[in-house]
Amino acid sequence: MAESTIQQPLVGWGKPELDLSGAEWQSSSRGLGDVQIAFVEGFIAMRNSGRAESPSLIFTPAEWGAFVSGAREGEFDLT
């Protein structure tokens, strides 16, 4: 399967282009995992700590709550 990248924002995406350059990134698991999160302008950003230059995922508070709930129930492997 070929990889593709999106050059333009998705229609109906509803999330602003956030400036993450000054974000305070926090480890998601007390420094043991590969994921970092930051709270920026009412949104939650998540990135790979080993590849900080890679794109970040942006969640609304409701989306973040659903993601964390799913992770706690074993739906996602965060390690």
mmCIF file of the N, C-alpha and C atoms, coordinates in Angstrom:
data_MODEL
# 
_entry.id   MODEL 
# 
loop_
_atom_site.group_PDB 
_atom_site.id 
_atom_site.type_symbol 
_atom_site.label_atom_id 
_atom_site.label_alt_id 
_atom_site.label_comp_id 
_atom_site.label_asym_id 
_atom_site.label_entity_id 
_atom_site.label_seq_id 
_atom_site.pdbx_PDB_ins_code 
_atom_site.Cartn_x 
_atom_site.Cartn_y 
_atom_site.Cartn_z 
_atom_site.occupancy 
_atom_site.B_iso_or_equiv 
_atom_site.pdbx_formal_charge 
_atom_site.auth_seq_id 
_atom_site.auth_comp_id 
_atom_site.auth_asym_id 
_atom_site.auth_atom_id 
_atom_site.pdbx_PDB_model_num 
ATOM 1   N N  . MET A 1 1  ? 0.847   -1.171 0.000  1.00 0.00 ? 1  MET A N  1 
ATOM 2   C CA . MET A 1 1  ? 0.000   0.000  0.000  1.00 0.00 ? 1  MET A CA 1 
ATOM 3   C C  . MET A 1 1  ? 0.890   1.230  0.000  1.00 0.00 ? 1  MET A C  1 
ATOM 4   N N  . ALA A 1 2  ? 0.657   2.144  -0.891 1.00 0.00 ? 2  ALA A N  1 
ATOM 5   C CA . ALA A 1 2  ? 1.474   3.354  -0.993 1.00 0.00 ? 2  ALA A CA 1 
ATOM 6   C C  . ALA A 1 2  ? 1.086   4.348  0.088  1.00 0.00 ? 2  ALA A C  1 
ATOM 7   N N  . GLU A 1 3  ? 2.084   5.017  0.615  1.00 0.00 ? 3  GLU A N  1 
ATOM 8   C CA . GLU A 1 3  ? 1.823   6.063  1.600  1.00 0.00 ? 3  GLU A CA 1 
ATOM 9   C C  . GLU A 1 3  ? 1.507   7.357  0.882  1.00 0.00 ? 3  GLU A C  1 
ATOM 10  N N  . SER A 1 4  ? 0.662   8.166  1.490  1.00 0.00 ? 4  SER A N  1 
ATOM 11  C CA . SER A 1 4  ? 0.352   9.454  0.905  1.00 0.00 ? 4  SER A CA 1 
ATOM 12  C C  . SER A 1 4  ? 0.335   10.501 2.001  1.00 0.00 ? 4  SER A C  1 
ATOM 13  N N  . THR A 1 5  ? 0.517   11.728 1.608  1.00 0.00 ? 5  THR A N  1 
ATOM 14  C CA . THR A 1 5  ? 0.442   12.831 2.563  1.00 0.00 ? 5  THR A CA 1 
ATOM 15  C C  . THR A 1 5  ? -0.607  13.808 2.088  1.00 0.00 ? 5  THR A C  1 
ATOM 16  N N  . ILE A 1 6  ? -1.224  14.476 3.024  1.00 0.00 ? 6  ILE A N  1 
ATOM 17  C CA . ILE A 1 6  ? -2.249  15.454 2.713  1.00 0.00 ? 6  ILE A CA 1 
ATOM 18  C C  . ILE A 1 6  ? -1.591  16.828 2.739  1.00 0.00 ? 6  ILE A C  1 
ATOM 19  N N  . GLN A 1 7  ? -1.699  17.543 1.656  1.00 0.00 ? 7  GLN A N  1 
ATOM 20  C CA . GLN A 1 7  ? -1.070  18.852 1.553  1.00 0.00 ? 7  GLN A CA 1 
ATOM 21  C C  . GLN A 1 7  ? -1.990  19.971 2.033  1.00 0.00 ? 7  GLN A C  1 
ATOM 22  N N  . GLN A 1 8  ? -3.298  19.752 2.035  1.00 0.00 ? 8  GLN A N  1 
ATOM 23  C CA . GLN A 1 8  ? -4.255  20.771 2.434  1.00 0.00 ? 8  GLN A CA 1 
ATOM 24  C C  . GLN A 1 8  ? -5.061  20.240 3.614  1.00 0.00 ? 8  GLN A C  1 
ATOM 25  N N  . PRO A 1 9  ? -5.540  21.151 4.482  1.00 0.00 ? 9  PRO A N  1 
ATOM 26  C CA . PRO A 1 9  ? -6.380  20.695 5.598  1.00 0.00 ? 9  PRO A CA 1 
ATOM 27  C C  . PRO A 1 9  ? -7.632  19.995 5.082  1.00 0.00 ? 9  PRO A C  1 
ATOM 28  N N  . LEU A 1 10 ? -8.101  19.040 5.835  1.00 0.00 ? 10 LEU A N  1 
ATOM 29  C CA . LEU A 1 10 ? -9.310  18.320 5.456  1.00 0.00 ? 10 LEU A CA 1 
ATOM 30  C C  . LEU A 1 10 ? -10.521 19.233 5.607  1.00 0.00 ? 10 LEU A C  1 
ATOM 31  N N  . VAL A 1 11 ? -11.450 19.136 4.686  1.00 0.00 ? 11 VAL A N  1 
ATOM 32  C CA . VAL A 1 11 ? -12.680 19.904 4.771  1.00 0.00 ? 11 VAL A CA 1 
ATOM 33  C C  . VAL A 1 11 ? -13.448 19.427 5.997  1.00 0.00 ? 11 VAL A C  1 
ATOM 34  N N  . GLY A 1 12 ? -13.907 20.353 6.820  1.00 0.00 ? 12 GLY A N  1 
ATOM 35  C CA . GLY A 1 12 ? -14.651 19.997 8.018  1.00 0.00 ? 12 GLY A CA 1 
ATOM 36  C C  . GLY A 1 12 ? -13.792 19.533 9.175  1.00 0.00 ? 12 GLY A C  1 
ATOM 37  N N  . TRP A 1 13 ? -12.492 19.672 9.039  1.00 0.00 ? 13 TRP A N  1 
ATOM 38  C CA . TRP A 1 13 ? -11.567 19.220 10.077 1.00 0.00 ? 13 TRP A CA 1 
ATOM 39  C C  . TRP A 1 13 ? -11.872 19.922 11.390 1.00 0.00 ? 13 TRP A C  1 
ATOM 40  N N  . GLY A 1 14 ? -12.124 21.237 11.336 1.00 0.00 ? 14 GLY A N  1 
ATOM 41  C CA . GLY A 1 14 ? -12.562 21.970 12.513 1.00 0.00 ? 14 GLY A CA 1 
ATOM 42  C C  . GLY A 1 14 ? -11.495 22.218 13.554 1.00 0.00 ? 14 GLY A C  1 
ATOM 43  N N  . LYS A 1 15 ? -10.250 22.012 13.208 1.00 0.00 ? 15 LYS A N  1 
ATOM 44  C CA . LYS A 1 15 ? -9.163  22.239 14.159 1.00 0.00 ? 15 LYS A CA 1 
ATOM 45  C C  . LYS A 1 15 ? -8.204  23.253 13.553 1.00 0.00 ? 15 LYS A C  1 
ATOM 46  N N  . PRO A 1 16 ? -7.782  24.203 14.369 1.00 0.00 ? 16 PRO A N  1 
ATOM 47  C CA . PRO A 1 16 ? -6.885  25.234 13.834 1.00 0.00 ? 16 PRO A CA 1 
ATOM 48  C C  . PRO A 1 16 ? -5.468  24.708 13.635 1.00 0.00 ? 16 PRO A C  1 
ATOM 49  N N  . GLU A 1 17 ? -4.703  25.423 12.841 1.00 0.00 ? 17 GLU A N  1 
ATOM 50  C CA . GLU A 1 17 ? -3.274  25.150 12.730 1.00 0.00 ? 17 GLU A CA 1 
ATOM 51  C C  . GLU A 1 17 ? -2.640  25.706 14.004 1.00 0.00 ? 17 GLU A C  1 
ATOM 52  N N  . LEU A 1 18 ? -2.201  24.854 14.889 1.00 0.00 ? 18 LEU A N  1 
ATOM 53  C CA . LEU A 1 18 ? -1.632  25.288 16.160 1.00 0.00 ? 18 LEU A CA 1 
ATOM 54  C C  . LEU A 1 18 ? -0.130  25.501 16.038 1.00 0.00 ? 18 LEU A C  1 
ATOM 55  N N  . ASP A 1 19 ? 0.369   26.537 16.693 1.00 0.00 ? 19 ASP A N  1 
ATOM 56  C CA . ASP A 1 19 ? 1.805   26.767 16.769 1.00 0.00 ? 19 ASP A CA 1 
ATOM 57  C C  . ASP A 1 19 ? 2.321   25.969 17.967 1.00 0.00 ? 19 ASP A C  1 
ATOM 58  N N  . LEU A 1 20 ? 2.988   24.864 17.698 1.00 0.00 ? 20 LEU A N  1 
ATOM 59  C CA . LEU A 1 20 ? 3.478   23.991 18.763 1.00 0.00 ? 20 LEU A CA 1 
ATOM 60  C C  . LEU A 1 20 ? 4.931   24.268 19.125 1.00 0.00 ? 20 LEU A C  1 
ATOM 61  N N  . SER A 1 21 ? 5.525   25.296 18.498 1.00 0.00 ? 21 SER A N  1 
ATOM 62  C CA . SER A 1 21 ? 6.950   25.569 18.714 1.00 0.00 ? 21 SER A CA 1 
ATOM 63  C C  . SER A 1 21 ? 7.273   25.938 20.159 1.00 0.00 ? 21 SER A C  1 
ATOM 64  N N  . GLY A 1 22 ? 6.344   26.545 20.876 1.00 0.00 ? 22 GLY A N  1 
ATOM 65  C CA . GLY A 1 22 ? 6.604   26.917 22.260 1.00 0.00 ? 22 GLY A CA 1 
ATOM 66  C C  . GLY A 1 22 ? 5.882   26.037 23.270 1.00 0.00 ? 22 GLY A C  1 
ATOM 67  N N  . ALA A 1 23 ? 5.330   24.916 22.805 1.00 0.00 ? 23 ALA A N  1 
ATOM 68  C CA . ALA A 1 23 ? 4.555   24.035 23.689 1.00 0.00 ? 23 ALA A CA 1 
ATOM 69  C C  . ALA A 1 23 ? 5.442   23.373 24.729 1.00 0.00 ? 23 ALA A C  1 
ATOM 70  N N  . GLU A 1 24 ? 4.878   23.163 25.915 1.00 0.00 ? 24 GLU A N  1 
ATOM 71  C CA . GLU A 1 24 ? 5.571   22.418 26.977 1.00 0.00 ? 24 GLU A CA 1 
ATOM 72  C C  . GLU A 1 24 ? 5.153   20.956 26.861 1.00 0.00 ? 24 GLU A C  1 
ATOM 73  N N  . TRP A 1 25 ? 6.039   20.157 26.287 1.00 0.00 ? 25 TRP A N  1 
ATOM 74  C CA . TRP A 1 25 ? 5.748   18.749 26.067 1.00 0.00 ? 25 TRP A CA 1 
ATOM 75  C C  . TRP A 1 25 ? 6.014   17.960 27.337 1.00 0.00 ? 25 TRP A C  1 
ATOM 76  N N  . GLN A 1 26 ? 5.100   17.046 27.659 1.00 0.00 ? 26 GLN A N  1 
ATOM 77  C CA . GLN A 1 26 ? 5.201   16.209 28.845 1.00 0.00 ? 26 GLN A CA 1 
ATOM 78  C C  . GLN A 1 26 ? 5.174   14.748 28.422 1.00 0.00 ? 26 GLN A C  1 
ATOM 79  N N  . SER A 1 27 ? 5.967   13.943 29.093 1.00 0.00 ? 27 SER A N  1 
ATOM 80  C CA . SER A 1 27 ? 5.961   12.515 28.814 1.00 0.00 ? 27 SER A CA 1 
ATOM 81  C C  . SER A 1 27 ? 4.631   11.933 29.256 1.00 0.00 ? 27 SER A C  1 
ATOM 82  N N  . SER A 1 28 ? 4.098   11.040 28.462 1.00 0.00 ? 28 SER A N  1 
ATOM 83  C CA . SER A 1 28 ? 2.806   10.431 28.779 1.00 0.00 ? 28 SER A CA 1 
ATOM 84  C C  . SER A 1 28 ? 2.907   9.356  29.851 1.00 0.00 ? 28 SER A C  1 
ATOM 85  N N  . SER A 1 29 ? 4.103   8.868  30.121 1.00 0.00 ? 29 SER A N  1 
ATOM 86  C CA . SER A 1 29 ? 4.236   7.752  31.062 1.00 0.00 ? 29 SER A CA 1 
ATOM 87  C C  . SER A 1 29 ? 5.463   7.899  31.953 1.00 0.00 ? 29 SER A C  1 
ATOM 88  N N  . ARG A 1 30 ? 5.604   9.061  32.529 1.00 0.00 ? 30 ARG A N  1 
ATOM 89  C CA . ARG A 1 30 ? 6.715   9.323  33.469 1.00 0.00 ? 30 ARG A CA 1 
ATOM 90  C C  . ARG A 1 30 ? 8.077   9.053  32.846 1.00 0.00 ? 30 ARG A C  1 
ATOM 91  N N  . GLY A 1 31 ? 8.210   9.350  31.565 1.00 0.00 ? 31 GLY A N  1 
ATOM 92  C CA . GLY A 1 31 ? 9.496   9.206  30.900 1.00 0.00 ? 31 GLY A CA 1 
ATOM 93  C C  . GLY A 1 31 ? 9.790   7.831  30.355 1.00 0.00 ? 31 GLY A C  1 
ATOM 94  N N  . LEU A 1 32 ? 8.867   6.889  30.491 1.00 0.00 ? 32 LEU A N  1 
ATOM 95  C CA . LEU A 1 32 ? 9.113   5.519  30.064 1.00 0.00 ? 32 LEU A CA 1 
ATOM 96  C C  . LEU A 1 32 ? 8.625   5.231  28.657 1.00 0.00 ? 32 LEU A C  1 
ATOM 97  N N  . GLY A 1 33 ? 7.712   6.045  28.144 1.00 0.00 ? 33 GLY A N  1 
ATOM 98  C CA . GLY A 1 33 ? 7.125   5.766  26.837 1.00 0.00 ? 33 GLY A CA 1 
ATOM 99  C C  . GLY A 1 33 ? 7.679   6.637  25.732 1.00 0.00 ? 33 GLY A C  1 
ATOM 100 N N  . ASP A 1 34 ? 7.122   6.451  24.563 1.00 0.00 ? 34 ASP A N  1 
ATOM 101 C CA . ASP A 1 34 ? 7.564   7.169  23.380 1.00 0.00 ? 34 ASP A CA 1 
ATOM 102 C C  . ASP A 1 34 ? 6.665   8.335  23.018 1.00 0.00 ? 34 ASP A C  1 
ATOM 103 N N  . VAL A 1 35 ? 5.630   8.593  23.800 1.00 0.00 ? 35 VAL A N  1 
ATOM 104 C CA . VAL A 1 35 ? 4.643   9.605  23.462 1.00 0.00 ? 35 VAL A CA 1 
ATOM 105 C C  . VAL A 1 35 ? 4.753   10.794 24.413 1.00 0.00 ? 35 VAL A C  1 
ATOM 106 N N  . GLN A 1 36 ? 4.624   11.986 23.839 1.00 0.00 ? 36 GLN A N  1 
ATOM 107 C CA . GLN A 1 36 ? 4.577   13.210 24.636 1.00 0.00 ? 36 GLN A CA 1 
ATOM 108 C C  . GLN A 1 36 ? 3.292   13.942 24.295 1.00 0.00 ? 36 GLN A C  1 
ATOM 109 N N  . ILE A 1 37 ? 2.754   14.685 25.277 1.00 0.00 ? 37 ILE A N  1 
ATOM 110 C CA . ILE A 1 37 ? 1.558   15.476 25.046 1.00 0.00 ? 37 ILE A CA 1 
ATOM 111 C C  . ILE A 1 37 ? 1.808   16.912 25.482 1.00 0.00 ? 37 ILE A C  1 
ATOM 112 N N  . ALA A 1 38 ? 1.035   17.825 24.901 1.00 0.00 ? 38 ALA A N  1 
ATOM 113 C CA . ALA A 1 38 ? 1.079   19.240 25.271 1.00 0.00 ? 38 ALA A CA 1 
ATOM 114 C C  . ALA A 1 38 ? -0.342  19.781 25.179 1.00 0.00 ? 38 ALA A C  1 
ATOM 115 N N  . PHE A 1 39 ? -0.647  20.732 26.043 1.00 0.00 ? 39 PHE A N  1 
ATOM 116 C CA . PHE A 1 39 ? -1.947  21.390 26.038 1.00 0.00 ? 39 PHE A CA 1 
ATOM 117 C C  . PHE A 1 39 ? -1.760  22.760 25.419 1.00 0.00 ? 39 PHE A C  1 
ATOM 118 N N  . VAL A 1 40 ? -2.413  23.000 24.280 1.00 0.00 ? 40 VAL A N  1 
ATOM 119 C CA . VAL A 1 40 ? -2.221  24.233 23.522 1.00 0.00 ? 40 VAL A CA 1 
ATOM 120 C C  . VAL A 1 40 ? -3.576  24.777 23.073 1.00 0.00 ? 40 VAL A C  1 
ATOM 121 N N  . GLU A 1 41 ? -3.900  25.967 23.514 1.00 0.00 ? 41 GLU A N  1 
ATOM 122 C CA . GLU A 1 41 ? -5.104  26.677 23.074 1.00 0.00 ? 41 GLU A CA 1 
ATOM 123 C C  . GLU A 1 41 ? -6.375  25.833 23.179 1.00 0.00 ? 41 GLU A C  1 
ATOM 124 N N  . GLY A 1 42 ? -6.519  25.074 24.240 1.00 0.00 ? 42 GLY A N  1 
ATOM 125 C CA . GLY A 1 42 ? -7.714  24.273 24.451 1.00 0.00 ? 42 GLY A CA 1 
ATOM 126 C C  . GLY A 1 42 ? -7.712  22.926 23.748 1.00 0.00 ? 42 GLY A C  1 
ATOM 127 N N  . PHE A 1 43 ? -6.623  22.577 23.103 1.00 0.00 ? 43 PHE A N  1 
ATOM 128 C CA . PHE A 1 43 ? -6.487  21.294 22.422 1.00 0.00 ? 43 PHE A CA 1 
ATOM 129 C C  . PHE A 1 43 ? -5.359  20.498 23.065 1.00 0.00 ? 43 PHE A C  1 
ATOM 130 N N  . ILE A 1 44 ? -5.329  19.215 22.792 1.00 0.00 ? 44 ILE A N  1 
ATOM 131 C CA . ILE A 1 44 ? -4.259  18.343 23.269 1.00 0.00 ? 44 ILE A CA 1 
ATOM 132 C C  . ILE A 1 44 ? -3.489  17.861 22.045 1.00 0.00 ? 44 ILE A C  1 
ATOM 133 N N  . ALA A 1 45 ? -2.187  18.082 22.053 1.00 0.00 ? 45 ALA A N  1 
ATOM 134 C CA . ALA A 1 45 ? -1.326  17.630 20.960 1.00 0.00 ? 45 ALA A CA 1 
ATOM 135 C C  . ALA A 1 45 ? -0.540  16.424 21.450 1.00 0.00 ? 45 ALA A C  1 
ATOM 136 N N  . MET A 1 46 ? -0.348  15.450 20.588 1.00 0.00 ? 46 MET A N  1 
ATOM 137 C CA . MET A 1 46 ? 0.406   14.249 20.936 1.00 0.00 ? 46 MET A CA 1 
ATOM 138 C C  . MET A 1 46 ? 1.444   14.016 19.844 1.00 0.00 ? 46 MET A C  1 
ATOM 139 N N  . ARG A 1 47 ? 2.665   13.685 20.265 1.00 0.00 ? 47 ARG A N  1 
ATOM 140 C CA . ARG A 1 47 ? 3.727   13.424 19.294 1.00 0.00 ? 47 ARG A CA 1 
ATOM 141 C C  . ARG A 1 47 ? 4.603   12.269 19.741 1.00 0.00 ? 47 ARG A C  1 
ATOM 142 N N  . ASN A 1 48 ? 5.362   11.767 18.808 1.00 0.00 ? 48 ASN A N  1 
ATOM 143 C CA . ASN A 1 48 ? 6.353   10.739 19.065 1.00 0.00 ? 48 ASN A CA 1 
ATOM 144 C C  . ASN A 1 48 ? 7.587   11.438 19.637 1.00 0.00 ? 48 ASN A C  1 
ATOM 145 N N  . SER A 1 49 ? 7.983   11.119 20.846 1.00 0.00 ? 49 SER A N  1 
ATOM 146 C CA . SER A 1 49 ? 9.110   11.813 21.478 1.00 0.00 ? 49 SER A CA 1 
ATOM 147 C C  . SER A 1 49 ? 10.432  11.516 20.783 1.00 0.00 ? 49 SER A C  1 
ATOM 148 N N  . GLY A 1 50 ? 10.534  10.390 20.119 1.00 0.00 ? 50 GLY A N  1 
ATOM 149 C CA . GLY A 1 50 ? 11.759  10.043 19.417 1.00 0.00 ? 50 GLY A CA 1 
ATOM 150 C C  . GLY A 1 50 ? 11.893  10.737 18.073 1.00 0.00 ? 50 GLY A C  1 
ATOM 151 N N  . ARG A 1 51 ? 10.783  11.278 17.576 1.00 0.00 ? 51 ARG A N  1 
ATOM 152 C CA . ARG A 1 51 ? 10.778  11.981 16.281 1.00 0.00 ? 51 ARG A CA 1 
ATOM 153 C C  . ARG A 1 51 ? 9.957   13.253 16.432 1.00 0.00 ? 51 ARG A C  1 
ATOM 154 N N  . ALA A 1 52 ? 10.444  14.162 17.242 1.00 0.00 ? 52 ALA A N  1 
ATOM 155 C CA . ALA A 1 52 ? 9.713   15.384 17.565 1.00 0.00 ? 52 ALA A CA 1 
ATOM 156 C C  . ALA A 1 52 ? 9.391   16.222 16.334 1.00 0.00 ? 52 ALA A C  1 
ATOM 157 N N  . GLU A 1 53 ? 10.136  16.051 15.261 1.00 0.00 ? 53 GLU A N  1 
ATOM 158 C CA . GLU A 1 53 ? 9.886   16.823 14.046 1.00 0.00 ? 53 GLU A CA 1 
ATOM 159 C C  . GLU A 1 53 ? 8.712   16.269 13.238 1.00 0.00 ? 53 GLU A C  1 
ATOM 160 N N  . SER A 1 54 ? 8.261   15.088 13.566 1.00 0.00 ? 54 SER A N  1 
ATOM 161 C CA . SER A 1 54 ? 7.130   14.477 12.864 1.00 0.00 ? 54 SER A CA 1 
ATOM 162 C C  . SER A 1 54 ? 5.836   15.215 13.217 1.00 0.00 ? 54 SER A C  1 
ATOM 163 N N  . PRO A 1 55 ? 4.823   15.084 12.378 1.00 0.00 ? 55 PRO A N  1 
ATOM 164 C CA . PRO A 1 55 ? 3.545   15.751 12.677 1.00 0.00 ? 55 PRO A CA 1 
ATOM 165 C C  . PRO A 1 55 ? 2.949   15.264 13.989 1.00 0.00 ? 55 PRO A C  1 
ATOM 166 N N  . SER A 1 56 ? 2.252   16.154 14.642 1.00 0.00 ? 56 SER A N  1 
ATOM 167 C CA . SER A 1 56 ? 1.566   15.831 15.893 1.00 0.00 ? 56 SER A CA 1 
ATOM 168 C C  . SER A 1 56 ? 0.096   15.557 15.618 1.00 0.00 ? 56 SER A C  1 
ATOM 169 N N  . LEU A 1 57 ? -0.491  14.706 16.426 1.00 0.00 ? 57 LEU A N  1 
ATOM 170 C CA . LEU A 1 57 ? -1.933  14.493 16.386 1.00 0.00 ? 57 LEU A CA 1 
ATOM 171 C C  . LEU A 1 57 ? -2.577  15.545 17.272 1.00 0.00 ? 57 LEU A C  1 
ATOM 172 N N  . ILE A 1 58 ? -3.677  16.117 16.834 1.00 0.00 ? 58 ILE A N  1 
ATOM 173 C CA . ILE A 1 58 ? -4.375  17.135 17.602 1.00 0.00 ? 58 ILE A CA 1 
ATOM 174 C C  . ILE A 1 58 ? -5.747  16.593 17.981 1.00 0.00 ? 58 ILE A C  1 
ATOM 175 N N  . PHE A 1 59 ? -6.074  16.674 19.273 1.00 0.00 ? 59 PHE A N  1 
ATOM 176 C CA . PHE A 1 59 ? -7.344  16.180 19.801 1.00 0.00 ? 59 PHE A CA 1 
ATOM 177 C C  . PHE A 1 59 ? -8.119  17.323 20.436 1.00 0.00 ? 59 PHE A C  1 
ATOM 178 N N  . THR A 1 60 ? -9.437  17.301 20.302 1.00 0.00 ? 60 THR A N  1 
ATOM 179 C CA . THR A 1 60 ? -10.286 18.158 21.123 1.00 0.00 ? 60 THR A CA 1 
ATOM 180 C C  . THR A 1 60 ? -10.341 17.482 22.494 1.00 0.00 ? 60 THR A C  1 
ATOM 181 N N  . PRO A 1 61 ? -10.796 18.190 23.530 1.00 0.00 ? 61 PRO A N  1 
ATOM 182 C CA . PRO A 1 61 ? -10.922 17.524 24.840 1.00 0.00 ? 61 PRO A CA 1 
ATOM 183 C C  . PRO A 1 61 ? -11.809 16.274 24.794 1.00 0.00 ? 61 PRO A C  1 
ATOM 184 N N  . ALA A 1 62 ? -12.901 16.311 24.039 1.00 0.00 ? 62 ALA A N  1 
ATOM 185 C CA . ALA A 1 62 ? -13.782 15.131 23.948 1.00 0.00 ? 62 ALA A CA 1 
ATOM 186 C C  . ALA A 1 62 ? -13.083 13.977 23.242 1.00 0.00 ? 62 ALA A C  1 
ATOM 187 N N  . GLU A 1 63 ? -12.365 14.281 22.172 1.00 0.00 ? 63 GLU A N  1 
ATOM 188 C CA . GLU A 1 63 ? -11.621 13.235 21.462 1.00 0.00 ? 63 GLU A CA 1 
ATOM 189 C C  . GLU A 1 63 ? -10.540 12.636 22.350 1.00 0.00 ? 63 GLU A C  1 
ATOM 190 N N  . TRP A 1 64 ? -9.857  13.487 23.112 1.00 0.00 ? 64 TRP A N  1 
ATOM 191 C CA . TRP A 1 64 ? -8.806  13.011 24.009 1.00 0.00 ? 64 TRP A CA 1 
ATOM 192 C C  . TRP A 1 64 ? -9.398  12.080 25.063 1.00 0.00 ? 64 TRP A C  1 
ATOM 193 N N  . GLY A 1 65 ? -10.547 12.482 25.622 1.00 0.00 ? 65 GLY A N  1 
ATOM 194 C CA . GLY A 1 65 ? -11.204 11.638 26.624 1.00 0.00 ? 65 GLY A CA 1 
ATOM 195 C C  . GLY A 1 65 ? -11.559 10.273 26.072 1.00 0.00 ? 65 GLY A C  1 
ATOM 196 N N  . ALA A 1 66 ? -12.066 10.240 24.851 1.00 0.00 ? 66 ALA A N  1 
ATOM 197 C CA . ALA A 1 66 ? -12.410 8.960  24.214 1.00 0.00 ? 66 ALA A CA 1 
ATOM 198 C C  . ALA A 1 66 ? -11.157 8.137  23.948 1.00 0.00 ? 66 ALA A C  1 
ATOM 199 N N  . PHE A 1 67 ? -10.090 8.782  23.506 1.00 0.00 ? 67 PHE A N  1 
ATOM 200 C CA . PHE A 1 67 ? -8.836  8.080  23.240 1.00 0.00 ? 67 PHE A CA 1 
ATOM 201 C C  . PHE A 1 67 ? -8.279  7.462  24.526 1.00 0.00 ? 67 PHE A C  1 
ATOM 202 N N  . VAL A 1 68 ? -8.231  8.244  25.587 1.00 0.00 ? 68 VAL A N  1 
ATOM 203 C CA . VAL A 1 68 ? -7.695  7.750  26.862 1.00 0.00 ? 68 VAL A CA 1 
ATOM 204 C C  . VAL A 1 68 ? -8.570  6.628  27.413 1.00 0.00 ? 68 VAL A C  1 
ATOM 205 N N  . SER A 1 69 ? -9.879  6.787  27.312 1.00 0.00 ? 69 SER A N  1 
ATOM 206 C CA . SER A 1 69 ? -10.789 5.735  27.775 1.00 0.00 ? 69 SER A CA 1 
ATOM 207 C C  . SER A 1 69 ? -10.548 4.438  27.008 1.00 0.00 ? 69 SER A C  1 
ATOM 208 N N  . GLY A 1 70 ? -10.408 4.544  25.703 1.00 0.00 ? 70 GLY A N  1 
ATOM 209 C CA . GLY A 1 70 ? -10.120 3.364  24.890 1.00 0.00 ? 70 GLY A CA 1 
ATOM 210 C C  . GLY A 1 70 ? -8.788  2.736  25.249 1.00 0.00 ? 70 GLY A C  1 
ATOM 211 N N  . ALA A 1 71 ? -7.794  3.568  25.519 1.00 0.00 ? 71 ALA A N  1 
ATOM 212 C CA . ALA A 1 71 ? -6.469  3.058  25.891 1.00 0.00 ? 71 ALA A CA 1 
ATOM 213 C C  . ALA A 1 71 ? -6.536  2.311  27.217 1.00 0.00 ? 71 ALA A C  1 
ATOM 214 N N  . ARG A 1 72 ? -7.283  2.852  28.157 1.00 0.00 ? 72 ARG A N  1 
ATOM 215 C CA . ARG A 1 72 ? -7.411  2.188  29.463 1.00 0.00 ? 72 ARG A CA 1 
ATOM 216 C C  . ARG A 1 72 ? -8.115  0.844  29.351 1.00 0.00 ? 72 ARG A C  1 
ATOM 217 N N  . GLU A 1 73 ? -8.998  0.721  28.377 1.00 0.00 ? 73 GLU A N  1 
ATOM 218 C CA . GLU A 1 73 ? -9.725  -0.525 28.177 1.00 0.00 ? 73 GLU A CA 1 
ATOM 219 C C  . GLU A 1 73 ? -8.950  -1.504 27.301 1.00 0.00 ? 73 GLU A C  1 
ATOM 220 N N  . GLY A 1 74 ? -7.719  -1.119 26.908 1.00 0.00 ? 74 GLY A N  1 
ATOM 221 C CA . GLY A 1 74 ? -6.880  -2.003 26.120 1.00 0.00 ? 74 GLY A CA 1 
ATOM 222 C C  . GLY A 1 74 ? -7.045  -1.878 24.620 1.00 0.00 ? 74 GLY A C  1 
ATOM 223 N N  . GLU A 1 75 ? -7.811  -0.873 24.183 1.00 0.00 ? 75 GLU A N  1 
ATOM 224 C CA . GLU A 1 75 ? -8.030  -0.709 22.754 1.00 0.00 ? 75 GLU A CA 1 
ATOM 225 C C  . GLU A 1 75 ? -6.776  -0.245 22.025 1.00 0.00 ? 75 GLU A C  1 
ATOM 226 N N  . PHE A 1 76 ? -5.878  0.455  22.718 1.00 0.00 ? 76 PHE A N  1 
ATOM 227 C CA . PHE A 1 76 ? -4.650  0.960  22.122 1.00 0.00 ? 76 PHE A CA 1 
ATOM 228 C C  . PHE A 1 76 ? -3.474  0.496  22.944 1.00 0.00 ? 76 PHE A C  1 
ATOM 229 N N  . ASP A 1 77 ? -2.386  0.211  22.296 1.00 0.00 ? 77 ASP A N  1 
ATOM 230 C CA . ASP A 1 77 ? -1.132  -0.129 22.969 1.00 0.00 ? 77 ASP A CA 1 
ATOM 231 C C  . ASP A 1 77 ? -0.241  1.098  22.924 1.00 0.00 ? 77 ASP A C  1 
ATOM 232 N N  . LEU A 1 78 ? -0.035  1.732  24.053 1.00 0.00 ? 78 LEU A N  1 
ATOM 233 C CA . LEU A 1 78 ? 0.738   2.980  24.109 1.00 0.00 ? 78 LEU A CA 1 
ATOM 234 C C  . LEU A 1 78 ? 2.205   2.744  24.390 1.00 0.00 ? 78 LEU A C  1 
ATOM 235 N N  . THR A 1 79 ? 2.650   1.497  24.387 1.00 0.00 ? 79 THR A N  1 
ATOM 236 C CA . THR A 1 79 ? 4.072   1.247  24.676 1.00 0.00 ? 79 THR A CA 1 
ATOM 237 C C  . THR A 1 79 ? 4.885   1.142  23.408 1.00 0.00 ? 79 THR A C  1 
# 
